Amino acid sequence: MAEKIRIMLVDDSAVIRRLLTDVLTSDPQLEVVGSAQNGQIALEKLPVLNPDLIVLDVEMPVMDGLETLTEIRKRQSRLPVIMFSSITERGAVVTLEALARGANDYITKPANTGNMSKSLQRVRDELIPRIKAFCQHLLSPPTPAFPASRPLAAKLPVSAKPAPAPLPVAPPVPIGAPPLRRPAAGLRPRVDVVAIGVSTGGPNALATLLSRLPAQFPAPIVIVQHMPPIFTRLLAERLATQTALSVAEGAAGEILQPGQIRLAPGGSHMVLERQGSRVYVQLNQDEPEHSCRPAVDVLFRSVAAAYRSNTLAVIMTGMGNDGFEGCEAIRNAGGQILVQDEASSVVWGMPGFVAKAGLADGQIALPQLAGEILNRVRINR
């Protein structure tokens, strides 16, 4: 019989603790082994309950989520912690700080819309896949992330979360094998734009990557990081303090310039539009893709149309398969594609789909990713 994942809930609201318990125990692979109304009590219960994962509220009396996380990391550096954050300015600030201090991921609390059933379903859809992704080693038999075969042209199901049944993909490309498509350096097209897609584990991975790029970076960088409004603005402000480049949320109508980093605002799709020699940033409220807005696929398709073979796409750590179809469009346009390797990814979902389908020109560890991007951008300049 498969082992259940043991979860501890830490939240000052008894109602939230009960609702989360009901949501999580509806899945036969999950078990709530205990709860606490603040961080101090949680730390006292931690050695007794010995959970496999903690869902930790951000704002609590006595000891808040940030203080609690700091203490948890001193005692158990590898215990997965998912923050449960409110969609407020303070909630976003603290959540980003928690991610920087070692939280594995976060989900936002349901808005008070009056539709409790819909709110609970959103929490279920976002929280349960994250728990299983971080505790995959406890599930037996493991769900294969990349089964044996898939016609390359087949369309993947639209879902930003891991599906209950495995998604089909092409035969695996062995780690370390030569890339399927790596032309000689002098024959590569010039890179005029770098497009990045990232999700789970993204804020820290982006900080590592962008901090290693030089101030005179010769191309613009456009990014989709799966996050809601407020969070993306604060993330852009935080990243701006960690890199020599100009970082901001993308604004409708602005002209894309070399050395700029533009982050898709939460709640909007970001696309690029070419008009003659200029490329403009545009935003829209089209339907979510993969349950995401912004979505990586939306941005990448527009980048492929605007820049064709002069595109370098980078898929970094994240759950789901957003970015896969966009990478197909970029490859078909003659662009280059890099993915973050499995060992340095928090979750190897998004980059894994691209790599396993043979679309990537290289699988690069996070510490070396900035150097690889810079080498490719400098060619033919």
Beta strands, then each sheet from edge to edge (+ up, - down):
strand 1: 5-10
strand 2: 30-36
strand 3: 53-57
strand 4: 81-85
strand 5: 105-108
strand 6: 193-198
strand 7: 221-225
strand 8: 246-249
strand 9: 260-263
strand 10: 269-275
strand 11: 278-284
strand 12: 311-315
strand 13: 336-340
strand 14: 362-364
sheet 1: 2+ 1+ 3+ 4+ 5+
sheet 2: 8+ 9+ 7+ 6+ 12+ 13+ 14+
sheet 3: 10+ 11-
end
